[in-house]
Amino acid sequence: MTTAAVLDNPAAIVRRVQTILDSLCKRKSYRLRIPKDGYRILEHYLIISARPNRAGVRAYDHVELLSAAEKQLRRQGIENVVLVPVLE
């Protein structure tokens, strides 16, 4: 998927990322959620934030899952998407 395609339809990419995160979190005691306003376009990148659905999640685990999701996106040909953690 070209950069233009990613930036032209960010909502579709956000949905795809949420599906990937749901899959990666199946065996975890928490879920990572993308807030309704949890994305923005910055130059040629789609920046998506995700946060755990409960307190007490270690930042290390959270970032590890986001990294795995980015790798899945790249394997699917989706570049220029950056996932960032949000911890409360």
ZAKE-521941 format. One record per residue (C-alpha): residue in three letters; y, x, z. Coordinates in pm, whole numbers, plus 50000, padded with zeros to 5 digits. Example, Ala and Ser with C-alpha at 12.3 -4.5 7.8 and 13.67 -1.06 7.14 Angstrom:
2
ALA495505123050780/SER498945136750714/
***
This chain:
88
MET500005000050000/THR503325014749900/THR506185020350140/ALA508144993149961/ALA505284968450009/VAL505154976150381/LEU508894971950421/ASP509084940850204/ASN506614921750422/PRO506744935950775/ALA505414903950935/ALA502114907950747/ILE501774943650870/VAL502584932951227/ARG499814906751208/ARG497394932851074/VAL498324957151352/GLN497794929951615/THR494334923151470/ILE493484960151489/LEU494764962551847/ASP492734931751945/SER489634948351803/LEU490304981551977/CYS490894964352313/LYS487684943652314/ARG485984965952569/LYS489114971952775/SER490314952353076/TYR493664946552907/ARG495134937352571/LEU498004952652380/ARG500494927452247/ILE503284930651999/PRO506284910352121/LYS507824885051885/ASP510764908351823/GLY508614939551854/TYR509344955751522/ARG512204969651319/ILE512744989051002/LEU514305023351039/GLU514965040850708/HIS511555041550537/TYR509475033450844/LEU508275001851010/ILE508455007851386/ILE506234984651591/SER506174983651970/ALA503224971752176/ARG502804966052547/PRO499854959252775/ASN499404923752893/ARG499084935053254/ALA500574961053485/GLY498724992453585/VAL497585003853241/ARG497725041553216/ALA500135053852951/TYR497505078252824/ASP495085049952740/HIS497805029052583/VAL498995057052355/GLU495425066252261/LEU494795031052129/LEU498055030651935/SER497095063651774/ALA493695049651677/ALA495395019151524/GLU497745041351319/LYS494735060751189/GLN493045028251084/LEU496185017750898/ARG496325051050712/ARG492645047750616/GLN493565013650471/GLY496325029950268/ILE499175017450485/GLU501625045450550/ASN505075046650711/VAL504125025851014/VAL504765040051360/LEU503395023551673/VAL505265030051995/PRO504275021652351/VAL506324999952582/LEU505545003552951/GLU507144983253223/
***
